[in-house]
Amino acid sequence: MPPFMMEIEAAMRSPLDQLAVDYFTLRSGPSLEFCRRVAGVGDPDEAVARRLGVGISTVRKWRVLGRRASGWSC
């Protein structure tokens, strides 16, 4: 598939679907940037946990980290 088609396909995904794709392609575990993105997804913790196949407490931890990290800059 040409690169521009992949970009179009990615743009059509919901934020939760894109988060799931990114989560399942991670190689070394969630980063702070991933946690920031989890914090920005508007779906409830339960829906995110179900979609990613993790516990609700894990999603809540990621959201706390993401909110704290959102004020940081490198």
Secondary structure, DSSP 4 states (H G I P E B T S, - for coil): --HHHHHHHHHTS-HHHHHHHHHHH-SS---HHHHHHHHH--S-HHHHHHHHTS-HHHHHHHHHHHHHHTT---
